[in-house]
Amino acid sequence: MFEGSRFLRACRRQTVDTTPVWIMRQAGRYLPQYRATRARAGDFLSLCKAPELACEVTLQPVELLKVDAAILFSDILIPVEAMGVPLQFVEGEGPRLEPVRSEGDLRKLHVPDPAAETGFVLDAVRLIRRELDGRVPLIGFSGAPFTLATYIVEGGSAKSFQKVLAWLYGDPESFRQLLDVLAETVILYLKAQVDAGVQAVQIFDTWAGMLSRRLYREFALPGTRQIVQALRGCSVPVILYVNGCSPFLEEMAASGVDVISVDWRVSLAEASERIRSAVALQGNLDPMALFAPRPALEHEVGRVLGSAPDRGHIFNLGHGIQPETPPEAAVALVEMVHRLGRKEP
């Protein structure tokens, strides 16, 4: 009755034997196995660019946690570097980029050829698919144009997004040109991942939640729609994640995606009601619940499952797993979801 991956079935709002689960940033610093592999690579960017090591860390949570999907180990800024933006990762600080803040800077960017300029990502996809051998599907991903723009303009991570908003308000037309170049880049990058073998894709618009609803509609949403439309012929589910998504749920559901990934600030029941169950939902446990005692964690897992729709739910966190999370808590989480989320035959 339940042929095929429960994750892919849930993405398409089909029946499943139990609720599927994977965890954003499931291949990451909370796992000692990941830290050991990263030490062998030397640094984070080198790890991203070594297909064999990227494959290794992608598979670690599949084997250790028994999650229902693997997600490609990489970083959303990889295609940005290929566009001509110098990138480095500073330990304890995160990414640093040479900022793009003017039309002159914008003219220096190009839309990269994924095979020629990010071929190591595609090599990793092919290797991971071979090593997975059909156990679980592989998710590919990219940052959304607006979120990528925040890193490019700010020169790294930001809190106030002062420079981004100054450009957006001061010269909206040239800012849209930046978003257009990023959308073209993301389309080619995700299509190449699909051609290499990913079976679903997630678009991370992590920082779009800092926008008003009007600005989201005007600046973030058009690029997402463009990407989703371009991926329609690829026949893979498309997931959209926005951290702080509550004001935009209706727009996200109307963007053409198959799944909305919901953060913990809005209940799945409210999200489902507002979008009229038009698409599948993913989420939405608060990552901090993984630090609670097991009975409290199980209560929260049950609460999330109880608020989810009967069909079309993928369990996940509302944001990435924290580096300090005990690995045994992540293992327990997956077991709880599979046990409590079992469906009647």
Residue pairs with C-beta under 8 A, 6 or more apart in sequence:
1 15
1 17
1 345
2 9
2 15
2 16
2 17
5 20
5 68
5 69
5 136
5 137
5 199
6 16
6 17
6 18
6 19
6 20
6 68
7 20
7 22
7 68
7 69
7 136
7 137
7 200
7 314
8 137
8 199
8 200
8 237
9 15
9 16
9 20
10 16
10 19
10 20
10 280
10 311
10 312
10 313
10 314
11 200
11 237
11 239
11 258
11 259
11 280
11 312
11 314
12 237
12 258
12 280
12 312
13 279
13 280
13 311
13 312
14 311
15 311
15 343
16 311
16 343
17 342
17 343
17 345
18 337
18 338
18 339
18 341
18 342
18 343
19 305
19 308
19 313
19 314
19 315
19 337
19 338
19 340
19 341
19 343
20 68
20 69
20 314
20 315
21 67
21 68
21 314
21 315
21 316
21 333
21 334
21 337
21 338
21 341
22 67
22 68
22 69
22 70
22 71
22 139
22 314
22 316
23 61
23 65
23 67
23 316
23 317
23 321
23 330
23 333
23 334
24 71
24 241
24 261
24 316
24 317
24 319
24 320
24 321
25 320
25 321
26 61
26 65
26 67
26 71
26 321
26 330
27 34
27 57
27 58
27 60
27 61
27 71
27 73
28 34
28 320
28 321
28 323
29 35
29 38
29 323
30 321
30 322
30 323
30 324
30 325
30 326
30 327
30 330
31 60
31 61
31 64
31 327
32 327
33 57
33 60
33 64
34 57
34 60
37 47
37 53
37 56
37 57
37 60
38 44
38 47
38 57
40 53
41 47
41 50
41 53
43 89
43 91
44 75
44 89
45 75
45 87
45 88
45 89
47 53
47 54
47 57
47 73
48 54
48 73
48 74
48 75
48 78
48 120
49 120
50 120
51 120
51 123
51 124
51 127
52 127
54 72
54 73
54 74
54 120
54 124
54 128
55 73
55 124
55 127
55 128
55 131
57 73
58 70
58 71
58 72
58 73
58 124
58 128
58 138
59 70
59 128
59 131
59 132
61 67
61 70
61 330
62 70
62 132
62 135
62 136
64 327
64 331
65 330
65 331
65 334
66 331
66 334
66 335
66 338
67 136
67 334
68 136
68 314
69 136
69 137
69 138
69 139
69 200
70 128
70 132
70 136
70 137
70 138
70 139
71 138
71 139
71 140
71 141
71 202
72 121
72 124
72 125
72 128
72 138
72 139
72 140
72 141
72 193
72 198
73 124
74 121
74 124
74 141
75 95
76 141
76 142
76 143
76 147
76 148
76 151
76 204
77 87
77 95
77 97
77 143
77 148
77 151
78 118
78 121
79 112
79 114
79 118
79 142
79 148
79 185
79 186
79 189
80 87
80 97
80 143
80 148
80 151
80 152
80 182
80 185
81 87
82 112
82 114
82 117
82 118
82 185
83 109
83 110
83 111
83 112
83 181
83 182
83 185
84 108
84 109
84 110
85 97
85 98
85 100
85 109
85 152
86 97
86 98
87 95
87 96
87 97
88 95
88 96
89 95
89 96
90 96
93 156
94 156
94 157
95 151
95 156
95 157
96 155
96 156
97 151
97 152
97 155
97 156
98 155
99 105
99 152
99 153
99 154
99 155
99 163
100 106
100 108
100 109
100 152
100 153
100 178
101 153
101 163
101 167
103 171
103 174
103 177
106 174
106 177
106 178
106 181
109 178
109 181
111 181
111 184
111 185
111 188
112 118
112 185
112 188
112 189
113 188
114 121
114 122
114 188
114 189
114 191
114 192
114 193
115 122
115 192
118 189
118 192
121 189
121 192
121 193
122 192
122 193
122 195
122 196
125 138
125 140
125 193
125 196
125 197
125 198
126 196
126 197
128 138
128 197
129 138
129 196
129 197
132 138
137 199
137 200
138 197
138 198
138 199
138 200
139 198
139 199
139 200
139 201
139 202
139 239
140 190
140 193
140 194
140 198
140 200
140 201
140 202
141 201
141 202
141 203
141 204
142 186
142 189
142 190
142 193
142 201
142 203
142 204
143 151
143 186
143 203
143 204
143 205
143 206
144 186
144 203
144 204
144 205
144 208
144 220
144 223
144 224
144 227
144 240
145 179
145 180
145 182
145 183
145 186
145 220
145 223
145 224
145 227
146 179
146 205
146 207
146 208
146 211
146 219
146 220
146 223
147 204
147 205
147 206
147 207
147 208
148 182
148 186
149 164
149 175
149 178
149 179
149 182
150 158
150 161
150 164
150 207
151 157
152 178
152 182
153 163
153 164
153 167
153 178
154 161
154 163
154 164
155 163
158 164
161 207
161 210
167 174
167 175
168 175
168 215
168 219
172 218
172 219
175 219
176 219
179 219
179 222
179 223
180 223
182 223
183 223
183 226
183 227
186 203
186 223
186 227
187 226
187 227
187 230
187 231
190 201
190 203
190 227
190 231
190 234
191 230
191 231
191 234
193 201
194 201
194 231
194 234
194 236
198 236
199 236
200 236
200 237
200 238
200 239
201 231
201 236
201 237
201 238
201 239
202 238
202 239
202 240
202 241
202 261
203 224
203 227
203 228
203 238
203 239
203 240
203 241
203 257
204 241
205 220
205 224
205 240
205 241
205 242
206 241
206 242
206 243
207 243
208 216
208 220
208 242
208 243
208 244
208 248
209 242
209 243
209 244
209 245
209 248
209 263
210 244
211 219
211 220
212 247
213 247
213 248
213 251
216 247
216 248
216 251
217 251
221 248
221 251
221 255
224 240
224 252
224 255
224 257
225 255
225 256
228 238
228 240
228 255
228 256
228 257
229 256
231 238
232 256
237 258
237 259
237 280
238 256
238 257
238 258
238 259
239 257
239 258
239 259
239 260
239 261
239 282
240 252
240 255
240 257
240 259
240 260
240 261
241 261
241 282
242 248
242 252
242 261
242 263
243 263
243 318
243 319
244 263
244 265
245 252
245 260
245 261
245 262
245 263
245 266
246 263
246 265
246 266
249 260
249 262
249 266
249 271
249 274
249 275
250 274
250 275
252 260
252 275
253 260
253 275
253 278
253 279
254 278
257 279
258 279
258 280
259 279
259 280
259 281
259 282
259 312
259 314
260 271
260 275
260 279
260 280
260 281
260 282
261 281
261 282
261 283
261 284
261 316
262 268
262 271
262 281
262 282
262 283
262 284
262 318
263 283
263 284
263 318
263 319
264 283
264 284
264 285
264 286
264 287
264 317
264 318
264 319
265 318
266 284
267 284
267 307
268 281
268 283
268 284
268 304
268 307
268 308
268 309
268 313
269 307
269 308
271 281
272 281
272 308
272 309
277 309
277 312
279 312
280 309
280 311
280 312
280 313
280 314
281 308
281 309
281 312
281 313
281 314
282 313
282 314
282 315
282 316
283 304
283 314
283 315
283 316
283 317
283 318
284 304
284 316
284 317
284 318
285 300
285 301
285 304
285 315
285 316
285 317
285 318
285 333
286 300
286 317
286 318
287 317
287 318
287 319
287 320
287 321
287 322
287 325
288 322
289 296
289 297
289 300
290 297
290 317
290 321
290 322
290 325
290 326
290 329
290 330
290 333
291 322
291 324
291 325
291 326
291 329
292 300
294 332
297 329
297 332
297 333
297 336
298 336
298 340
301 315
301 333
301 336
301 337
301 340
302 336
302 340
304 315
305 313
305 315
305 337
305 340
305 341
308 315
315 337
315 341
321 330
